[in-house]
Amino acid sequence: MIKEGVTNLKTIYDYTYAQLEEYAVQKGWKKYRAKQLFEWLYRKRIDDFSLMSDVSKEAIAILQAEFTIDPLKVISKQVSKDGTTKYLFELQDGSAIETVLMHFDYGKSVCVTSQVGCNMGCTFCASGLLKKQRDLTAGEMVAQIMYIQKELDPQEERVSNIVVMGTGEPFDNYDSVMNFCSIVNHDRGLAIGARHITISTSGLIEGIRKFALAHVQYNLAISLHAPNDELRSKLMPINKAYPLNQLMDAIRDYSVNNNRRITFEYILLKELNDTVECADQLSKLLHGMNAYVNLIPYNEVDENGYKTTDSLRAMKFYDALKKRGIAVTLRTKHGEDIDAACGQLRAKHEGRL
């Protein structure tokens, strides 16, 4: 529900480095003002413009009048016994979004939301219980990272990896997502390496082809979840518009033009897509591609009736892919004791669960 009578200030996190340079020139400032702002925002991580000691009072007054820094407020926070932390944030217009911090051996990974709600309608996903209300701005995505980074600062830890895999379809909000990646990747900012940033799509072909032409170094992940059209169409309505033959053509073109390995995300659903037959079909679908499969244990949502695959069936599926020459990982389940499913915490907050 959008709050009435709310006056929103644009967050300065919306601006890429190049856009801040343009803004500085428009204000009659030197271009180096962008460097100062980026360092104060992303290196020193201020939450108040008045703390910028090397910026004039006049410039600070202009920034205070035109921008906010952090557009988020925490509604709730859940911490799992494995350390997985799920945040429910409120935006300036009253919308609620989720963000997840996960702890891995290789570092701290944050799953970022790109839209308020989702129109993809995947039947296993709690995000689909709440239809898309609007796209997030680049700054609203950056703010998710910044809030968590500021929490990690006292322990001298840092966000090392980002996955744009939360609520929403990133390629349905293409420009804002790409600006977000540019901001967190910039070496004067958080300097998170491009190869530590992953964008996950459910299969929006126009977005994949546009991404291929951009020739960026961010990783591409495909939410696949089924090895044939019949099953995928049942799980993911987008497959009716973009069936597997069209999707795989676009992915192969991306891989050839960018010489990059593709990740295929595959949630294991008990006695549905976790059979050895499905593993055989999946191996044939991916044959010859520079790709690997990330098998994901399912976080159950009571309303949709799907169950997570037990460990024995998961290992049989994993072994079947391995024997067929497919690079594959089986992800450890995270946040099992909290509302870990994508969209679950927000849906409960909105009274949908």
Summary of the structure (lengths in Angstrom):
residues: 353
radius of gyration: 20.9
end to end distance: 16.3
largest distance: 67.7
contacts: 1173
relative contact order: 0.13
helix: 42%
strand: 20%
